[in-house]
Amino acid sequence: MVSADAARTTVGVLDKFKTDVGFFCLFPGNIIALFLFLSPVPTFVEIWKKGSVEHYSPAPYLATLVNCMVWTLYGLPIVHPHSLLVVTINGSGTAIELAYIILFFIYSDKKKRLRVLLVLLVELIFISVLSTLVLTLSHSHKERSLIVGIICILFNVMMYASPLVVMKLVLTTRSVEYMPFFLSFTCFFNGLAWSTYALIQFDPFILVPNGVGSVFALAQLILYATFYKSTKRQIAERKGKGQVDLSELVVDGEDHSKKVGSAP
């Protein structure tokens, strides 16, 4: 028969194993999440250079912003204790996504600006009301974790699903020009890392959305691989149509460079 001391020792070792391995998975998960938040940087550099958002959608950035805000609330000690890394990475994500949205707002037309502003106001009002209600009406960590955790699942799935909005455009145009590859790529590995952490610590609020998110991101990567060649071909054809044939610059000894050069 196993003694009580031996049982306590075994449980203690298992708990330490879960804690150490869980931290080992959580820390890389935070690093991958940071890459996820920074992955749109090339897209916004391109937007800045062109001075326009063109056909890029603000949906992924607005969805990621509200997701980060909700997870920051979930990780607070007053809601879900011992979640410092959850708070730090999602707090950083909130700041990064706000910067993206400001840039998107600057380089959008009036119609898109109004749409982005309205969605942003709704998100800020929602997180303020949610925080107030949870912190005042719920009186235990278990209740607060349950309420905020369920909402986290919904918004985490929305974040992963937000690039699917662009997939309709991809299927229609057979081009992935406006579907950022690095966003889908980091979404996939971010979902895997957090799913692994959630399995070890068994946190269903983290496991469900990140498991679903991994599937969504994989679908986006498959779509990207499918239409990558056709996208390159379309871009090359578009550039080819914009080039001027040098043989047309001189006709019958006359210089038509101004006439040809001024043509669109």
ROBA-278536 format. One line per field, with one value per atom (N, C-alpha, C): residue number from 1; x negated, y, z. Coordinates in Angstrom, 1 decimal. Last residue first. Layout:
# ROBA-278536
k <- c(NUM/...) .
xx <- c(X/...) .
yy <- c(Y/...) .
zz <- c(Z/...) .
//
This chain:
# ROBA-278536
k <- c(264/264/264/263/263/263/262/262/262/261/261/261/260/260/260/259/259/259/258/258/258/257/257/257/256/256/256/255/255/255/254/254/254/253/253/253/252/252/252/251/251/251/250/250/250/249/249/249/248/248/248/247/247/247/246/246/246/245/245/245/244/244/244/243/243/243/242/242/242/241/241/241/240/240/240/239/239/239/238/238/238/237/237/237/236/236/236/235/235/235/234/234/234/233/233/233/232/232/232/231/231/231/230/230/230/229/229/229/228/228/228/227/227/227/226/226/226/225/225/225/224/224/224/223/223/223/222/222/222/221/221/221/220/220/220/219/219/219/218/218/218/217/217/217/216/216/216/215/215/215/214/214/214/213/213/213/212/212/212/211/211/211/210/210/210/209/209/209/208/208/208/207/207/207/206/206/206/205/205/205/204/204/204/203/203/203/202/202/202/201/201/201/200/200/200/199/199/199/198/198/198/197/197/197/196/196/196/195/195/195/194/194/194/193/193/193/192/192/192/191/191/191/190/190/190/189/189/189/188/188/188/187/187/187/186/186/186/185/185/185/184/184/184/183/183/183/182/182/182/181/181/181/180/180/180/179/179/179/178/178/178/177/177/177/176/176/176/175/175/175/174/174/174/173/173/173/172/172/172/171/171/171/170/170/170/169/169/169/168/168/168/167/167/167/166/166/166/165/165/165/164/164/164/163/163/163/162/162/162/161/161/161/160/160/160/159/159/159/158/158/158/157/157/157/156/156/156/155/155/155/154/154/154/153/153/153/152/152/152/151/151/151/150/150/150/149/149/149/148/148/148/147/147/147/146/146/146/145/145/145/144/144/144/143/143/143/142/142/142/141/141/141/140/140/140/139/139/139/138/138/138/137/137/137/136/136/136/135/135/135/134/134/134/133/133/133/132/132/132/131/131/131/130/130/130/129/129/129/128/128/128/127/127/127/126/126/126/125/125/125/124/124/124/123/123/123/122/122/122/121/121/121/120/120/120/119/119/119/118/118/118/117/117/117/116/116/116/115/115/115/114/114/114/113/113/113/112/112/112/111/111/111/110/110/110/109/109/109/108/108/108/107/107/107/106/106/106/105/105/105/104/104/104/103/103/103/102/102/102/101/101/101/100/100/100/99/99/99/98/98/98/97/97/97/96/96/96/95/95/95/94/94/94/93/93/93/92/92/92/91/91/91/90/90/90/89/89/89/88/88/88/87/87/87/86/86/86/85/85/85/84/84/84/83/83/83/82/82/82/81/81/81/80/80/80/79/79/79/78/78/78/77/77/77/76/76/76/75/75/75/74/74/74/73/73/73/72/72/72/71/71/71/70/70/70/69/69/69/68/68/68/67/67/67/66/66/66/65/65/65/64/64/64/63/63/63/62/62/62/61/61/61/60/60/60/59/59/59/58/58/58/57/57/57/56/56/56/55/55/55/54/54/54/53/53/53/52/52/52/51/51/51/50/50/50/49/49/49/48/48/48/47/47/47/46/46/46/45/45/45/44/44/44/43/43/43/42/42/42/41/41/41/40/40/40/39/39/39/38/38/38/37/37/37/36/36/36/35/35/35/34/34/34/33/33/33/32/32/32/31/31/31/30/30/30/29/29/29/28/28/28/27/27/27/26/26/26/25/25/25/24/24/24/23/23/23/22/22/22/21/21/21/20/20/20/19/19/19/18/18/18/17/17/17/16/16/16/15/15/15/14/14/14/13/13/13/12/12/12/11/11/11/10/10/10/9/9/9/8/8/8/7/7/7/6/6/6/5/5/5/4/4/4/3/3/3/2/2/2/1/1/1) .
xx <- c(1.1/1.2/0.7/-1.2/-0.1/-0.1/-3.5/-2.4/-1.2/-5.2/-5.5/-4.3/-4.2/-4.1/-4.3/-4.8/-3.4/-3.3/-7.5/-6.6/-5.2/-8.5/-8.7/-7.8/-8.6/-7.3/-7.4/-10.4/-10.5/-9.1/-10.6/-10.0/-10.1/-11.4/-12.4/-11.8/-9.3/-9.5/-10.4/-9.4/-8.6/-8.8/-10.5/-10.9/-10.2/-9.2/-9.6/-10.0/-8.7/-7.6/-8.0/-10.7/-10.6/-9.6/-10.1/-11.1/-11.1/-7.0/-7.9/-8.8/-6.7/-6.6/-7.5/-4.7/-6.0/-5.8/-2.3/-2.6/-3.9/-2.1/-1.2/-1.6/-4.0/-4.3/-3.4/-2.6/-3.8/-4.2/-0.6/-0.3/-1.4/-2.2/-1.4/-1.0/-3.2/-4.1/-3.4/-0.8/-1.6/-2.6/0.0/0.9/0.1/-2.1/-1.8/-1.0/-1.9/-3.1/-2.9/0.7/0.5/-0.8/0.1/1.0/0.9/-1.5/-2.1/-1.2/0.3/-1.0/-1.5/2.5/2.6/1.3/1.7/2.5/2.4/0.5/-0.3/0.4/2.8/1.7/0.8/4.3/4.8/3.7/2.7/3.0/3.5/2.9/1.6/1.7/5.6/5.1/3.7/5.6/6.5/6.0/4.0/3.6/4.3/5.7/4.5/3.9/7.8/8.1/6.8/6.3/7.0/7.3/5.6/4.5/5.1/8.0/7.2/6.1/8.8/9.6/8.8/6.8/6.9/7.7/7.4/6.1/6.1/10.0/9.8/8.5/9.4/10.4/10.1/7.2/7.1/8.1/8.1/6.9/6.9/10.2/10.4/9.2/9.2/10.0/10.3/6.2/7.0/7.9/4.0/5.4/6.3/1.4/2.0/3.5/1.1/0.3/1.0/2.9/3.0/2.3/1.9/3.3/3.5/-0.5/-0.5/0.8/0.5/-0.4/-0.4/1.9/2.6/1.8/-0.2/0.7/1.6/-1.5/-2.2/-1.3/0.5/-0.1/-0.8/1.0/2.0/1.5/-1.5/-1.0/0.1/-1.6/-2.5/-2.1/0.6/0.5/-0.4/-0.2/1.1/1.1/-2.4/-2.6/-1.3/-1.1/-2.2/-2.3/0.7/1.2/0.2/-1.2/-0.1/0.4/-2.8/-3.4/-2.3/-1.0/-1.5/-2.0/1.9/0.5/0.1/3.6/3.7/2.3/3.4/3.8/4.1/2.4/1.7/2.1/3.3/3.1/2.4/5.8/4.6/4.5/8.2/7.2/5.8/10.4/9.3/8.2/12.0/12.6/11.5/10.3/11.0/11.5/9.6/8.6/9.2/12.0/11.3/10.3/12.3/13.3/12.7/10.2/10.2/11.2/10.7/9.9/9.9/12.0/12.7/12.0/10.1/11.0/11.8/8.8/8.3/9.1/10.6/10.7/10.0/10.2/11.0/11.0/8.6/8.0/8.8/10.4/9.1/8.5/12.5/12.8/11.4/11.3/11.7/12.0/11.1/9.9/10.2/13.7/12.9/11.6/14.5/15.2/14.4/12.7/12.8/13.5/13.3/12.0/12.0/15.8/15.7/14.4/14.9/15.9/15.8/13.3/12.7/13.6/15.0/14.1/13.5/16.4/17.1/16.2/14.3/15.3/16.0/13.0/12.3/13.2/15.1/14.5/13.7/15.5/16.6/16.0/12.9/13.5/14.6/12.5/11.6/12.3/15.5/14.5/13.7/17.6/16.9/15.8/19.0/18.4/17.5/19.6/20.7/20.2/17.2/18.1/19.2/15.7/15.0/16.0/17.7/17.0/16.4/18.5/19.4/18.7/16.0/16.8/17.7/15.3/14.4/15.2/17.5/17.2/16.3/17.3/18.5/18.2/14.8/15.0/16.2/15.2/14.2/14.4/17.2/17.4/16.5/15.9/17.0/17.3/13.9/13.5/14.7/15.6/14.7/14.3/16.8/17.6/16.8/14.6/15.4/16.2/13.8/12.9/13.7/16.0/15.7/14.8/15.8/17.0/16.7/13.3/13.5/14.7/13.7/12.7/13.0/15.7/16.0/15.0/14.3/15.5/15.8/12.3/12.0/13.2/13.7/13.0/12.7/14.6/15.6/15.0/12.3/13.2/14.2/9.5/10.4/11.4/6.4/7.7/8.4/4.1/4.0/5.3/5.0/4.3/4.4/6.0/6.9/6.3/3.6/4.7/5.7/2.4/1.8/2.8/4.1/3.9/3.3/3.8/5.1/5.0/1.2/1.6/2.9/1.4/0.5/0.9/3.0/3.5/2.7/1.3/2.5/3.1/-0.5/-1.0/0.2/1.1/0.4/0.0/1.9/2.9/2.2/-0.5/0.3/1.3/-1.1/-2.0/-1.3/0.9/0.8/0.0/0.3/1.5/1.6/-2.1/-2.1/-0.9/-1.3/-2.4/-2.3/0.7/1.0/0.0/-0.6/0.6/0.9/-2.5/-2.9/-1.8/-0.9/-1.7/-2.1/1.0/1.0/0.3/1.8/0.6/0.6/5.4/4.1/3.0/7.7/7.1/5.7/8.6/9.5/9.0/6.6/7.9/9.0/4.4/4.5/5.8/5.4/5.2/5.3/6.0/4.8/4.5/8.4/8.4/7.2/7.5/8.4/8.4/6.0/5.3/6.2/8.0/7.1/6.2/9.3/10.0/9.1/7.2/7.8/8.5/6.8/5.7/6.3/9.3/8.8/7.8/9.3/10.3/9.9/7.1/7.1/8.0/7.9/6.7/6.7/9.9/10.2/9.1/8.5/9.5/9.9/6.8/6.2/7.2/8.6/7.6/7.1/10.1/10.7/9.7/9.2/8.8/9.3/7.7/8.9/8.4/6.5/6.3/7.4/6.6/7.7/7.5/5.2/5.7/6.8/4.2/4.4/4.9/1.5/2.9/3.0/-1.1/-0.2/1.3/-3.1/-2.1/-1.2/-4.5/-5.2/-4.2/-2.5/-3.1/-3.8/-2.0/-0.9/-1.5/-4.5/-4.1/-3.0/-4.5/-5.5/-5.1/-2.3/-2.1/-3.3/-3.5/-2.3/-2.1/-5.6/-5.9/-4.7/-4.0/-4.9/-5.2/-2.4/-1.9/-2.8/-4.0/-4.0/-3.4/-3.8/-4.7/-4.6/-2.0/-1.6/-2.5/-3.6/-2.3/-1.9/-5.8/-6.0/-4.7/-4.4/-5.0/-5.3/-3.8/-2.7/-3.2/-6.3/-5.6/-4.5/-6.7/-7.6/-7.0/-4.7/-4.7/-5.6/-5.5/-4.2/-4.1/-7.9/-8.0/-6.7/-6.4/-7.4/-7.6/-4.8/-4.2/-5.1/-6.5/-5.7/-5.1/-7.7/-8.6/-7.8/-5.5/-6.2/-7.1/-4.9/-3.9/-4.5/-7.1/-6.9/-5.9/-6.8/-8.0/-7.7/-4.2/-4.5/-5.7/-4.4/-3.4/-3.7/-6.4/-6.6/-5.7/-5.1/-6.3/-6.6/-3.1/-2.7/-3.9/-4.7/-3.9/-3.5/-5.8/-6.7/-5.9/-3.5/-4.3/-5.2/-2.6/-1.8/-2.6/-4.8/-4.5/-3.7/-4.5/-5.7/-5.5/-2.0/-2.2/-3.4/-2.6/-1.6/-1.8/-4.5/-4.9/-3.9/-2.8/-4.0/-4.5/-1.0/-0.5/-1.7/-2.1/-2.0/-1.5/-0.6/-1.4/-1.1/-0.8/0.0/-0.9) .
yy <- c(57.1/56.2/54.9/59.2/58.2/57.4/60.6/61.1/60.2/59.1/59.1/59.7/59.6/58.3/58.3/62.4/61.9/60.5/62.5/63.2/62.7/61.0/60.5/61.2/61.1/61.1/60.7/62.5/62.2/62.3/61.2/62.1/61.6/59.2/60.3/61.3/57.4/58.2/59.4/57.3/56.9/57.9/56.5/57.2/56.6/54.9/56.3/57.1/52.4/53.3/54.8/50.9/51.0/52.0/50.7/51.7/51.9/50.5/49.9/50.9/50.8/51.4/50.7/48.9/49.2/49.8/48.0/49.4/49.8/45.4/46.3/47.8/44.3/44.3/45.3/44.6/45.4/45.5/42.6/44.0/45.0/40.3/40.8/42.3/40.1/40.3/40.9/39.7/40.9/41.2/37.3/38.4/39.7/35.6/35.8/37.1/35.7/36.2/36.5/34.4/35.8/36.4/31.8/32.7/34.2/31.0/31.1/32.0/31.0/31.8/32.0/29.5/30.6/31.5/27.4/27.1/28.2/28.7/27.8/27.6/29.9/30.7/29.9/27.7/28.6/29.5/26.8/25.9/26.8/28.9/28.6/27.7/28.8/30.0/29.7/26.3/26.5/27.7/27.0/26.0/26.1/28.8/29.2/28.3/27.0/28.2/28.6/25.3/24.8/25.9/27.1/26.4/25.8/27.8/28.8/28.1/25.6/26.0/26.9/25.7/24.5/24.8/28.2/28.0/26.8/27.8/28.8/28.6/25.4/25.5/26.5/26.1/25.0/25.2/28.2/28.4/27.4/27.1/28.4/28.8/24.7/24.6/26.0/23.8/25.0/25.1/21.9/21.6/22.8/22.1/22.7/22.4/20.7/20.3/20.8/21.9/20.5/20.1/24.6/24.3/22.8/24.2/24.7/24.4/23.4/22.5/22.9/25.7/24.5/23.5/27.5/27.7/26.5/26.4/26.6/26.7/26.4/25.2/25.3/29.2/28.3/27.0/30.0/30.5/29.6/28.7/28.3/28.8/30.1/28.7/28.2/32.8/32.4/30.9/32.9/33.0/32.6/32.5/31.7/31.7/34.7/33.3/32.3/36.8/36.8/35.3/36.2/36.1/36.1/36.8/35.5/35.3/38.7/38.7/37.3/39.0/38.1/38.0/40.4/41.1/40.2/38.4/39.6/40.4/36.0/36.2/37.5/35.3/36.0/36.2/34.8/33.8/34.4/36.3/36.9/35.9/34.6/35.3/35.8/33.7/32.7/33.4/36.2/35.3/34.3/37.1/37.9/37.0/35.1/35.2/36.0/35.6/34.4/34.4/37.7/38.0/36.8/36.6/37.6/37.8/35.1/34.4/35.3/36.6/36.6/35.9/36.0/37.3/37.3/33.7/33.6/34.9/34.5/33.5/33.5/36.3/36.7/35.8/34.6/35.7/36.2/33.0/32.4/33.4/35.0/34.3/33.6/35.6/36.6/36.0/33.2/33.7/34.7/32.8/31.8/32.4/35.1/35.0/33.9/34.4/35.5/35.5/32.4/32.1/33.1/33.9/32.8/32.4/35.6/36.2/35.1/33.5/34.5/35.1/32.1/31.4/32.4/34.0/33.3/32.6/34.8/35.8/35.1/32.4/33.0/34.0/32.0/31.0/31.6/34.2/34.0/33.0/35.9/34.9/34.8/37.7/37.8/36.7/39.8/38.5/38.6/42.5/41.6/40.2/43.9/44.4/43.3/42.7/43.1/43.5/42.5/41.3/41.6/45.1/44.1/42.9/46.3/46.9/45.8/44.8/44.9/45.3/45.3/43.9/44.0/48.0/47.5/46.1/48.1/48.9/48.3/46.5/46.0/46.8/48.1/46.7/46.3/50.5/50.5/49.1/49.5/50.1/50.2/48.5/47.6/48.2/50.8/49.7/48.8/52.2/52.7/51.7/50.5/50.8/51.3/50.8/49.5/49.6/53.5/53.0/51.7/53.6/54.4/53.9/52.1/51.7/52.4/53.6/52.2/51.8/56.0/56.0/54.6/55.1/55.7/55.6/54.2/53.2/53.8/56.8/55.7/54.6/58.2/58.7/57.5/55.9/57.0/57.2/55.5/55.1/56.2/56.2/55.9/55.4/56.5/57.6/57.4/54.0/55.1/56.3/52.5/52.1/53.3/53.7/53.8/53.5/52.9/54.3/54.5/50.1/50.7/52.2/49.8/49.4/50.1/50.7/51.4/51.1/48.7/50.1/51.0/46.5/46.6/48.0/47.3/47.1/47.2/47.3/48.5/48.4/44.6/45.7/47.0/43.2/43.1/44.2/43.9/44.4/44.3/42.6/44.0/44.6/40.0/40.6/42.1/39.6/39.5/40.1/40.2/40.9/40.8/38.3/39.8/40.5/35.9/36.1/37.6/36.1/36.1/36.3/36.0/37.2/37.2/34.5/34.5/35.7/34.1/33.4/33.4/34.4/34.6/33.7/35.9/34.6/34.7/38.4/37.6/36.1/39.6/39.7/38.8/39.4/38.6/38.6/39.2/40.0/39.1/37.6/37.3/38.2/38.8/37.4/37.1/41.2/41.2/39.8/40.2/41.0/41.0/39.1/38.2/38.9/41.5/40.5/39.6/42.7/43.4/42.4/40.8/41.1/41.8/41.0/39.7/39.9/43.6/43.2/41.9/43.2/44.2/43.8/41.3/41.0/42.0/42.7/41.5/41.1/44.8/45.1/43.9/43.3/44.1/44.5/41.9/41.2/42.0/44.2/43.2/42.4/45.9/46.2/45.2/44.7/44.8/45.1/46.2/45.5/45.7/47.5/46.5/45.7/50.5/49.8/48.8/52.2/50.8/49.9/54.4/53.9/52.5/55.0/56.1/55.7/53.3/53.6/54.7/53.3/53.6/54.1/52.4/53.7/54.2/49.8/50.8/52.2/48.7/48.8/49.8/48.7/49.4/49.7/47.1/48.5/49.3/44.6/45.1/46.6/44.3/44.5/45.0/44.1/45.2/45.4/41.8/42.8/44.0/40.5/40.0/41.0/41.2/42.0/41.6/39.3/40.7/41.6/37.0/37.2/38.6/37.5/37.5/37.6/37.2/38.5/38.6/34.5/35.5/36.9/33.5/33.3/34.3/34.3/34.7/34.6/32.9/34.3/34.9/30.3/30.7/32.2/30.2/30.2/30.7/30.2/31.3/31.3/27.9/29.2/30.3/25.8/25.9/27.3/26.2/26.0/26.2/26.2/27.5/27.4/23.5/24.5/25.8/22.3/22.1/23.1/23.3/23.6/23.5/22.4/23.8/24.1/19.6/20.4/21.8/19.1/18.8/19.6/19.8/20.6/20.4/17.9/19.3/20.1/15.6/15.8/17.2/16.1/15.9/16.2/16.0/17.2/17.2/13.4/14.5/15.8/12.1/11.9/13.0/13.1/13.4/13.2/12.1/13.6/13.9/9.4/9.9/11.4/9.2/8.9/9.5/10.0/10.8/10.5/7.9/9.2/10.1/4.9/5.7/7.1/2.2/3.5/4.4/-1.2/0.0/1.3) .
zz <- c(-70.2/-69.0/-69.2/-71.9/-71.9/-70.7/-71.9/-71.1/-71.1/-73.4/-72.0/-71.2/-76.0/-75.4/-73.9/-76.2/-76.4/-75.8/-75.7/-74.8/-74.9/-77.7/-76.3/-75.4/-80.4/-79.8/-78.3/-82.9/-81.5/-80.8/-86.1/-85.2/-83.8/-87.9/-87.6/-86.6/-87.9/-89.1/-88.8/-84.5/-85.6/-86.8/-81.4/-82.6/-83.8/-79.5/-79.2/-80.4/-80.1/-80.5/-80.2/-79.0/-80.5/-80.9/-76.3/-76.7/-78.3/-74.9/-75.9/-76.5/-71.4/-72.7/-73.6/-69.0/-69.6/-71.0/-68.1/-67.8/-68.4/-68.8/-69.5/-69.2/-66.9/-68.4/-69.2/-64.6/-64.8/-66.2/-65.1/-64.8/-65.0/-65.3/-66.5/-66.3/-62.7/-63.8/-65.1/-61.3/-61.0/-62.2/-62.4/-62.5/-62.3/-61.6/-63.0/-63.2/-58.8/-59.4/-60.9/-58.7/-58.2/-58.8/-59.6/-60.4/-59.9/-57.5/-58.9/-59.7/-55.2/-55.2/-56.7/-54.8/-55.8/-55.8/-53.1/-54.3/-55.3/-50.9/-51.8/-53.1/-49.9/-50.3/-51.3/-49.1/-50.1/-50.7/-47.1/-48.3/-49.4/-45.3/-45.9/-47.2/-44.6/-45.3/-46.0/-43.3/-44.5/-45.3/-41.1/-42.1/-43.4/-39.8/-40.4/-41.4/-39.0/-39.9/-40.6/-37.3/-38.5/-39.5/-35.3/-36.1/-37.4/-34.3/-35.0/-35.8/-32.9/-34.1/-34.9/-30.9/-31.8/-33.0/-29.8/-30.5/-31.3/-28.6/-29.7/-30.5/-26.9/-27.9/-29.0/-25.0/-26.0/-27.2/-23.4/-24.3/-25.4/-22.0/-22.6/-23.5/-21.0/-22.2/-22.8/-19.9/-19.8/-21.1/-19.2/-19.5/-19.1/-19.2/-18.1/-18.1/-21.7/-20.5/-19.2/-23.4/-23.1/-21.9/-23.4/-22.9/-22.6/-24.8/-23.4/-22.7/-27.3/-26.5/-25.0/-28.0/-27.8/-27.0/-28.3/-27.2/-26.9/-30.5/-29.3/-28.1/-32.5/-32.1/-30.7/-32.8/-32.3/-31.8/-33.7/-32.5/-31.9/-36.2/-35.2/-33.8/-37.5/-37.4/-36.3/-37.3/-36.7/-36.5/-38.9/-37.5/-36.7/-41.4/-41.0/-39.5/-41.6/-41.6/-41.0/-41.6/-40.6/-40.5/-43.8/-42.5/-41.4/-46.0/-45.7/-44.3/-46.3/-45.8/-45.4/-49.1/-48.0/-47.4/-51.5/-50.3/-49.1/-53.3/-53.1/-51.9/-54.1/-52.7/-52.4/-56.6/-56.2/-54.7/-57.7/-57.8/-57.5/-57.2/-58.1/-58.4/-55.6/-56.7/-57.7/-53.6/-54.5/-55.8/-52.5/-53.0/-54.0/-51.5/-52.5/-53.2/-49.5/-50.6/-51.8/-47.8/-48.6/-49.8/-46.2/-47.5/-48.4/-44.2/-44.9/-46.3/-42.9/-43.8/-44.7/-41.0/-42.4/-43.4/-38.8/-39.5/-40.8/-37.3/-38.5/-39.3/-35.2/-36.2/-37.5/-34.0/-34.4/-35.5/-33.4/-34.3/-34.9/-31.5/-32.7/-33.8/-29.5/-30.1/-31.4/-29.0/-29.6/-30.2/-27.8/-28.9/-29.7/-25.6/-26.7/-27.9/-24.1/-24.7/-25.9/-23.1/-24.0/-24.8/-21.3/-22.4/-23.5/-19.6/-20.4/-21.6/-18.3/-19.2/-20.1/-16.8/-17.6/-18.7/-15.5/-16.3/-17.3/-14.0/-15.0/-16.0/-12.2/-13.2/-14.3/-10.8/-11.6/-12.7/-9.7/-10.5/-11.4/-8.1/-9.3/-10.2/-7.1/-6.9/-8.2/-7.6/-6.3/-6.1/-10.0/-9.7/-8.5/-10.2/-9.9/-9.6/-10.6/-9.6/-9.2/-12.6/-11.4/-10.3/-14.7/-14.1/-12.7/-15.2/-14.7/-14.1/-16.0/-14.9/-14.3/-18.2/-17.1/-15.8/-20.0/-19.5/-18.2/-20.4/-19.7/-19.2/-21.7/-20.5/-19.7/-24.0/-23.0/-21.7/-25.3/-24.9/-23.8/-25.9/-25.0/-24.4/-27.6/-26.4/-25.4/-29.7/-29.0/-27.6/-30.6/-30.1/-29.2/-31.5/-30.4/-29.8/-33.7/-32.6/-31.3/-35.4/-34.8/-33.6/-36.0/-35.3/-34.7/-37.3/-36.1/-35.3/-39.6/-38.6/-37.2/-40.8/-40.5/-39.4/-41.3/-40.5/-40.0/-43.0/-41.8/-40.8/-45.3/-44.4/-43.1/-46.1/-45.9/-45.0/-46.6/-45.6/-45.2/-47.0/-47.5/-46.4/-45.1/-45.6/-46.2/-43.7/-45.1/-45.7/-41.0/-41.7/-43.2/-40.3/-40.3/-41.1/-40.4/-41.3/-41.4/-38.2/-39.5/-40.6/-36.2/-36.4/-37.8/-36.3/-36.6/-36.9/-35.5/-36.9/-37.3/-32.9/-33.8/-35.2/-31.8/-31.9/-32.8/-31.9/-32.8/-32.9/-29.9/-31.3/-32.3/-27.6/-28.0/-29.5/-27.5/-27.6/-28.1/-27.3/-28.5/-28.7/-24.6/-25.7/-27.1/-23.4/-23.2/-24.3/-24.1/-24.7/-24.5/-22.7/-24.2/-24.8/-20.0/-20.7/-22.2/-19.4/-19.4/-20.2/-19.7/-20.5/-20.6/-17.8/-19.2/-20.1/-15.4/-15.7/-17.2/-14.0/-15.5/-16.0/-11.4/-11.9/-13.4/-11.4/-10.8/-11.6/-13.1/-13.2/-12.7/-11.8/-12.6/-12.6/-10.4/-9.8/-10.6/-12.2/-10.9/-10.3/-15.6/-14.5/-13.2/-17.9/-17.2/-15.9/-18.8/-18.3/-17.4/-19.8/-18.7/-18.0/-21.9/-20.9/-19.6/-23.4/-22.8/-21.7/-24.3/-23.5/-22.8/-25.8/-24.6/-23.7/-27.8/-26.9/-25.6/-29.1/-28.6/-27.5/-30.1/-29.0/-28.4/-31.9/-30.8/-29.7/-33.7/-32.9/-31.7/-35.0/-34.3/-33.3/-36.2/-35.2/-34.4/-37.9/-36.8/-35.8/-39.6/-38.8/-37.6/-40.9/-40.0/-39.1/-42.7/-41.3/-40.4/-45.8/-44.9/-43.4/-48.8/-47.5/-46.6/-51.2/-50.9/-49.6/-50.1/-51.3/-50.9/-48.3/-47.9/-49.0/-49.4/-49.5/-49.0/-49.8/-49.3/-49.3/-50.4/-51.5/-51.1/-48.0/-49.2/-50.3/-46.3/-46.0/-47.3/-47.3/-47.2/-47.1/-46.7/-48.1/-48.2/-44.0/-44.7/-46.1/-43.6/-43.3/-43.8/-44.3/-45.0/-44.8/-42.5/-44.0/-44.7/-40.1/-40.3/-41.8/-39.4/-40.4/-40.7/-37.4/-38.7/-39.8/-34.7/-35.6/-37.0/-33.7/-33.6/-34.5/-34.1/-34.8/-34.8/-32.5/-34.0/-34.7/-30.1/-30.4/-31.9/-30.3/-30.3/-30.6/-30.0/-31.3/-31.4/-27.3/-28.4/-29.8/-26.0/-26.0/-27.1/-26.5/-27.0/-27.1/-25.1/-26.6/-27.2/-22.5/-22.9/-24.4/-22.6/-22.5/-23.0/-22.5/-23.7/-23.7/-20.0/-21.2/-22.5/-18.4/-18.6/-19.8/-18.6/-19.0/-19.3/-17.5/-18.9/-19.4/-14.8/-15.6/-17.1/-14.1/-14.1/-14.9/-14.5/-15.3/-15.3/-12.6/-14.0/-14.9/-10.3/-10.7/-12.2/-10.3/-10.4/-10.8/-10.0/-11.2/-11.4/-7.5/-8.7/-9.9/-5.9/-6.0/-7.2/-6.3/-6.8/-6.9/-5.0/-6.4/-7.0/-2.4/-3.1/-4.6/-1.7/-1.7/-2.6/-1.7/-2.6/-2.8/0.3/-1.1/-2.1/2.5/2.1/0.7/2.6/2.3/1.8/0.9/2.0/1.6/-0.8/-0.9/0.2/0.0/0.0/0.0) .
//
